[in-house]
Amino acid sequence: MEDDVYDLCIVGAGMIGSAVAKYASEWGRVCLVGPEEPEEKDVNCTRDIFGCHYDEGRIARCLAHDPIWTQLARFSMARYRQIESDSGICFYNEVGSLVAGGKDSKYMIDNETVSKKQQLESEILSYETLKKKFPLLNFSDIDHGIYEVKAGHISARNLVSAQIKLAKSKGCACIHEIVNQIEKKENNKMCVITESGKQVLSRKVLLATGAFTAFRNLLPVDQELDVGLCPLTTAMIEVTADVFTNMRKYPTVIYHGKGTENWKMEYPRSKDGDYSWYMLPPIRYPDEKYYIKLGHLQHATTKRFTKSCEVKEWYCSSGDKTLVNETVDLFKTVVQDVFPISYHGDSCVITTTPTKRPYIDTIHPQLGVAVGGNAYAAKSSDEIGRIAAVMMMKNEWDSSLNKEDFNVKLKNEPSG
């Protein structure tokens, strides 16, 4: 029956998929399919599909080396407070964001250029000002910073919850299952088949499946997205309630530079030999403890995954244990007079593209993709989702950004 057919089925209920569902539900019958967060990550369990939004701390900032990411973030972040108000779910903490590094380095010059051209509300902070404004942070005297005022961090979990709540309020159906296969039926309908065997018929399907896109039969035969699966390790450093009180208004930090002489030497570097890391201020997590999160940037690792078992094992792990210890040692030299109560590692996988931008495109008129966050998509997911929703529901490109910058690229030969 025609009543059993959705206008759009979105596969993947993470940050991008939930945003697509919210917007698409304004224009037709929509179904969002994706598993809920597991109670625990167990490598011995049968489940092998996970999400990247199981976290309380993601950096939200407009400043980026690429003005396209700046625009995606700007549009998304401008709607944060409205999403919070409409959903009744808080997820954004506006504490500012600091990009720091060598004053005359290419990295800092590129960021300053984007900040000026995009007219961001930011300040250039000298080394002396950095010391005065953020006395607990240990920078080099050749460093300076770009402090973005209207920035901070988001709870990825709560953002997804807010988007799904709003999508449901507009009539979106939600199925909390993993999708195994997508088929095109003779009646020109798309059939989404879940692990339990449930079949969802839809006129169109959008994949927002991140690092797991290639590990189910979701794309046409012999087609695979050209993406890289980059594993990252973070250290979750538990601190006291007093440290939380003292540092909760500190900005998020992204650092790319030479560091100081007393920084921990054994830590992943970028190709130019610079330290490359990010840090969030103390955040209260679901276990009622306060953690500072510190991790390396993708420039500092060349490792890539190609198999489902590799990604599952990584998601269910605590990351690279040696690197976790090195990260905590680095933390002790970067943040002064703050002593960890305990620490543990965490892991994630980011989906990179050769263009370093997300794919927002169609494989064929009935199948679209919104994949490839490149470690920048959490804060920008609302706008990515809006563009993708319009693309699928209205067959239009509704953005001032060039469509060609988001064109999908396929691999010549699919991997196993």
C-alpha positions in Angstrom: 0.0 0.0 0.0 1.1 3.5 -0.7 0.5 4.5 2.9 3.3 2.1 3.9 5.9 3.9 1.8 8.0 6.7 3.2 9.2 9.6 1.2 12.6 9.3 2.8 14.4 6.7 4.9 17.5 7.9 6.7 20.0 5.2 7.6 22.1 6.3 10.6 20.7 8.0 13.6 23.8 10.0 14.7 24.4 13.8 14.6 24.0 14.2 10.8 21.2 11.6 10.4 19.1 13.1 13.2 19.5 16.6 11.7 18.3 15.3 8.3 15.3 13.6 9.9 14.3 16.9 11.7 14.4 19.0 8.6 13.0 16.3 6.1 10.0 15.6 8.4 8.7 19.1 7.5 8.1 18.1 3.9 7.0 14.5 3.9 6.8 11.0 5.6 10.2 10.2 7.0 11.7 7.2 8.8 15.0 7.3 10.7 16.7 3.9 11.2 19.7 3.4 13.5 20.6 1.6 16.7 20.6 3.3 20.1 23.8 3.7 22.2 24.8 0.4 23.7 24.9 0.1 27.5 28.5 -1.0 27.2 31.0 -1.5 24.5 32.0 -5.2 24.5 34.2 -6.6 21.8 32.7 -10.0 22.4 29.2 -8.9 21.7 27.6 -9.6 18.3 27.0 -6.0 17.5 29.5 -4.4 15.2 27.9 -1.1 14.3 28.4 1.9 16.7 28.1 5.7 16.5 30.5 8.6 17.0 28.2 10.7 19.3 28.6 8.7 22.5 30.3 11.7 24.2 29.7 14.8 26.3 32.4 17.0 24.9 32.9 18.1 21.3 34.5 21.4 20.3 32.1 23.9 18.7 33.8 26.8 16.9 33.5 28.6 13.6 37.2 29.2 13.1 38.8 26.7 10.7 41.6 26.6 8.1 38.9 26.0 5.4 36.2 28.7 5.0 33.7 26.1 3.9 33.9 24.4 7.4 33.6 27.9 8.9 30.4 28.5 7.1 28.9 25.1 7.9 29.7 25.7 11.6 28.4 29.3 11.6 25.0 28.3 10.2 24.7 25.4 12.6 25.9 27.2 15.7 23.5 30.1 15.1 20.6 27.6 15.6 21.9 25.9 18.8 19.9 28.0 21.2 16.7 27.6 19.2 17.2 23.8 19.0 17.7 23.8 22.8 14.6 26.0 23.3 12.4 23.9 21.0 13.5 20.6 22.3 13.9 21.5 26.0 17.3 19.7 25.9 20.5 21.7 26.7 23.7 20.7 24.8 25.8 23.8 24.2 28.2 25.5 26.7 29.5 28.8 25.3 33.0 29.1 26.9 34.9 30.3 23.9 37.5 28.5 21.8 41.3 29.1 21.6 43.5 28.2 18.7 47.2 28.5 19.7 50.6 28.0 18.1 53.7 29.7 16.8 53.0 33.3 16.0 54.5 33.3 12.5 53.6 29.7 11.6 51.6 28.8 8.5 49.0 27.2 10.7 48.3 30.3 12.7 48.6 32.7 9.7 46.0 30.5 7.8 43.6 30.6 10.8 44.0 34.4 11.2 43.3 34.9 7.5 40.1 32.9 7.7 39.0 34.7 10.9 39.5 38.1 9.2 37.8 37.2 5.9 34.9 35.5 7.6 34.6 38.4 10.1 34.5 36.1 13.1 34.2 37.6 16.6 37.7 36.8 17.8 40.7 38.3 19.5 44.5 37.9 18.9 46.1 37.1 22.2 49.8 37.6 22.7 51.9 35.2 24.9 51.7 37.7 27.8 47.9 37.9 27.4 47.6 34.1 27.2 49.5 33.8 30.5 47.3 36.4 32.2 43.9 35.2 30.8 44.6 31.5 31.2 47.2 31.2 34.0 46.9 27.4 34.3 48.0 26.8 30.7 51.7 26.5 29.9 52.5 28.0 26.5 55.8 28.9 24.8 56.9 32.5 24.6 56.8 32.2 20.8 53.1 31.2 20.9 50.1 33.4 20.5 46.4 32.6 20.2 43.2 33.4 18.4 40.3 33.5 20.9 36.9 33.0 19.4 34.2 34.4 21.7 31.0 32.8 20.4 32.2 29.2 20.6 32.6 26.4 23.2 31.6 22.8 23.4 28.6 20.6 22.9 27.3 17.3 24.3 27.0 15.2 21.2 24.6 12.8 23.0 22.2 15.6 24.0 22.4 17.2 20.5 21.3 13.9 18.9 18.5 13.5 21.5 17.3 17.0 20.8 17.2 16.5 17.1 15.4 13.2 17.3 12.9 14.6 19.7 12.1 17.4 17.2 12.0 15.0 14.3 9.5 12.9 16.2 7.4 15.9 17.0 7.1 16.5 13.2 5.9 12.9 12.6 9.2 11.1 11.9 9.1 7.4 12.6 12.2 5.9 14.4 13.4 2.3 14.2 16.2 1.5 16.6 17.8 -1.2 14.5 20.9 -1.8 12.4 20.4 -1.9 8.7 21.9 -4.8 6.8 20.9 -4.2 3.2 19.3 -1.8 0.8 17.6 -3.0 -2.3 15.9 -1.3 -5.2 12.5 -3.0 -5.9 10.9 -3.5 -9.3 8.2 -1.0 -8.4 10.9 1.7 -8.2 10.8 1.8 -4.4 13.9 1.4 -2.2 13.7 -1.3 0.5 15.7 -0.9 3.7 16.2 -4.3 5.5 17.2 -4.4 9.1 19.1 -7.1 11.0 15.8 -8.4 12.4 14.4 -8.7 8.9 12.1 -5.7 9.1 11.6 -4.1 5.7 11.1 -0.4 5.2 9.9 0.9 1.8 10.8 4.4 0.8 10.9 6.4 -2.4 14.4 7.6 -1.4 17.2 6.7 1.0 19.9 8.8 2.6 23.0 7.2 4.2 24.4 9.0 7.2 26.4 6.0 8.3 29.9 7.4 8.9 32.7 5.0 9.4 30.4 2.0 8.9 29.1 2.7 5.4 31.2 0.1 3.7 30.5 -2.7 6.2 26.9 -3.4 5.1 25.2 -3.8 1.7 24.1 -0.2 1.6 25.6 1.0 -1.8 25.0 -0.4 -5.3 27.2 -3.4 -6.1 30.8 -2.6 -6.9 30.5 1.0 -5.5 32.3 2.2 -2.5 32.9 5.7 -1.1 36.4 7.0 -1.2 36.9 7.6 2.5 39.6 6.8 5.1 38.9 5.5 8.6 41.3 7.2 11.0 41.5 5.9 14.6 42.1 8.5 17.3 42.9 8.1 21.0 41.9 10.4 23.8 42.7 10.6 27.4 39.9 11.2 29.8 41.5 12.8 32.9 39.5 12.9 36.0 39.8 16.1 38.1 38.3 17.3 41.4 35.2 19.4 41.8 37.4 22.4 42.7 39.3 22.1 39.4 36.0 21.9 37.6 34.9 25.1 39.3 38.2 26.8 38.5 38.4 25.7 34.9 34.9 25.1 33.7 34.9 28.5 31.9 38.2 27.9 30.2 37.9 27.7 26.5 38.4 24.6 24.3 41.9 24.6 23.0 43.4 23.5 19.7 47.2 23.6 19.6 49.6 23.3 16.7 53.2 24.4 17.4 56.6 23.6 18.9 55.4 23.6 22.6 57.7 24.4 25.5 61.0 22.8 26.5 59.3 20.9 29.4 56.4 19.5 27.4 56.4 15.7 27.2 58.6 14.7 24.2 57.0 11.3 23.4 53.8 12.4 21.8 52.5 12.1 18.2 53.6 15.0 16.0 52.4 16.3 12.6 54.5 15.9 9.5 56.4 19.1 10.3 57.3 17.9 13.8 54.9 20.1 15.6 52.7 19.1 18.6 49.1 18.7 17.4 46.4 18.3 20.0 43.1 19.5 21.3 41.7 19.8 24.8 38.3 20.5 26.4 37.8 22.1 29.9 36.3 19.9 32.7 32.9 18.5 31.9 30.6 16.5 34.1 30.0 13.0 32.5 27.1 10.6 33.2 29.2 8.8 35.8 28.9 12.0 37.9 32.7 12.6 37.6 34.5 15.6 36.0 36.9 14.9 33.1 39.3 17.0 31.0 39.6 15.4 27.5 42.8 15.7 25.6 43.6 14.0 22.3 45.8 14.2 19.3 44.7 15.6 15.9 44.4 13.4 12.8 47.5 15.0 11.3 49.5 13.1 13.9 48.6 9.6 12.7 48.9 7.7 9.4 47.0 4.6 10.6 43.8 3.7 8.7 41.3 0.9 9.1 39.8 -1.0 6.2 37.9 -3.9 7.9 34.8 -4.0 10.0 36.5 -6.1 12.7 39.3 -3.5 13.1 36.7 -0.7 13.6 34.7 -2.7 16.0 37.7 -3.7 18.1 38.8 -0.1 18.2 35.4 1.2 19.2 35.2 -1.3 22.0 38.7 -0.5 23.2 40.2 2.3 25.3 42.4 3.4 22.5 46.2 3.0 22.4 47.2 2.4 26.0 50.8 3.7 25.5 49.5 6.8 23.8 47.0 7.4 26.7 49.8 7.4 29.2 51.9 9.7 27.0 48.8 12.0 26.7 48.4 12.2 30.4 52.1 13.0 30.8 51.7 15.8 28.2 48.7 17.1 30.1 50.7 17.4 33.3 53.2 19.7 31.5 50.6 21.7 29.6 48.2 22.3 32.5 49.9 23.5 35.6 49.0 22.7 39.2 46.2 20.3 38.2 46.7 16.8 39.4 44.6 13.9 38.0 42.6 11.8 40.3 42.5 9.0 37.7 42.5 8.6 34.0 41.4 6.2 31.2 41.5 6.1 27.5 38.8 6.4 24.9 38.7 5.9 21.2 36.9 7.1 18.1 37.1 6.7 14.3 36.8 9.7 12.0 35.8 9.4 8.4 38.1 11.4 6.1 37.6 12.3 2.5 40.1 13.3 -0.2 38.4 16.7 -0.5 38.6 17.2 3.3 34.9 18.1 3.1 31.8 16.1 3.7 30.1 14.3 0.9 26.5 15.6 0.5 25.5 14.1 -2.8 23.4 11.5 -4.6 24.7 8.1 -5.8 21.6 7.9 -8.0 18.3 9.9 -7.9 16.9 7.7 -5.1 20.1 7.2 -3.0 22.0 10.0 -1.3 24.9 10.2 1.2 25.9 12.7 3.9 29.1 11.1 5.0 32.7 12.2 5.8 32.9 14.5 8.8 36.7 14.8 8.7 36.7 15.4 12.5 34.8 18.7 11.9 31.2 17.6 11.5 29.8 17.4 15.0 29.5 21.2 15.4 28.4 21.6 11.8 25.9 18.7 11.7 22.7 20.7 11.7 23.6 22.6 8.5 25.0 19.5 6.8 21.7 17.8 7.7 19.6 20.7 6.4 21.4 20.8 3.1 21.0 17.0 2.7 17.3 17.1 3.6 16.6 19.7 1.0 18.6 17.8 -1.6 16.7 14.6 -1.0 13.2 16.0 -0.4 13.1 18.9 -2.9 15.9 17.9 -5.4 17.5 21.3 -4.8 20.9 22.6 -3.6 19.9 25.1 -1.0 23.2 26.6 0.1 25.4 29.6 -0.8 28.3 27.1 -0.8 29.1 25.4 -4.1 27.6 22.0 -4.6 30.8 20.8 -6.4 32.7 21.1 -3.1 30.5 18.3 -1.7 30.5 15.9 -4.6 31.0 12.3 -3.7 34.1 10.4 -4.9 34.1 6.6 -5.3 36.9 4.2 -5.0 38.0 2.4 -8.1 38.0 -0.9 -6.4 35.9 -1.7 -3.3 37.7 -3.1 -0.4 36.8 -6.4 1.3 
